[in-house]
Amino acid sequence: RTMLGGGVSMSEGGVRHFLSTHVIRVEGERASSTSHLQAVATATLATVATGVAEAEHVRTDRGWRIRRYRVTE
């Protein structure tokens, strides 16, 4: 709620966010992925938020693209 509700600005350099533990499932021209999310305050290194990022991907003539992206904090 802090991160997604506007209480933290990632664009001003106050927070670093990391995605890890990626699970990617490919089925032909489509794929889905799940990653763990951690947001850390730059100045204090305190954890601001954790969650899961889920995405749907499609293969195009220009390579793989994200079609849908969802973050659950």
N, C-alpha and C positions, 0 to 999 in steps of 0.2 A: 504494500500500500504506500509506503514511503517513496519508493522508487517510481512506481507507475502513476502515483497521484500528484506528481509535480513537486514533491517535497525535496527532491534531489535533482540537480541539473547535471546531466552527464556531458552536456555540450560546453560547459564552462571549465572543464578540467578538474572538477571537485571529486569525481568518482571514476574509478576504472572498473570496467566490467569484463568478466572472463567467462568463456564457454569451454566446457571440458566434457570428458566421458561421452563422446559422440557415438550414437548408434544410428547407422544408416542402412536402410532397406531399399534395394533397387529392384524394381519390377518393370522391365522393358524401358519405356520412355518416361516413366514416372518413378519418383523415389520419395521416401519420407525420412525425416531425421528427428532425433531427440537428443538434447544436450543439457547438461547441468549448467546453471547460471549462478555466478557469484558477483555481487557488486561490492566494491571496497572503497572506502573514503581515502582519497589520495594522501591527505595530511596525517591521518591517524592510523591508517591501515585497518580500521575497524570495519567489520562486515556490516554493510548497510542493508543488503537483501540477498536472498537466495531463491532459487526457483528452477523451473524447467522451460526450455525453449523448444518448441516443436515447429517443424516446417514441412511443407509439401513442395516438391521440386518437379520441374518438367524439363525434358531435354528439347532444346530448340536447335535450329541450324547455327546459332551463335554459341552453343554450349548449354550447360545446365543453368536454370534460372529458378529463383524462389517464387512460387505462385501464392503461397499462403504462409504466414508466420504468426505464431502465437506464443506469448510469454505468460506463464503462470507463476506468480510470486509466492 
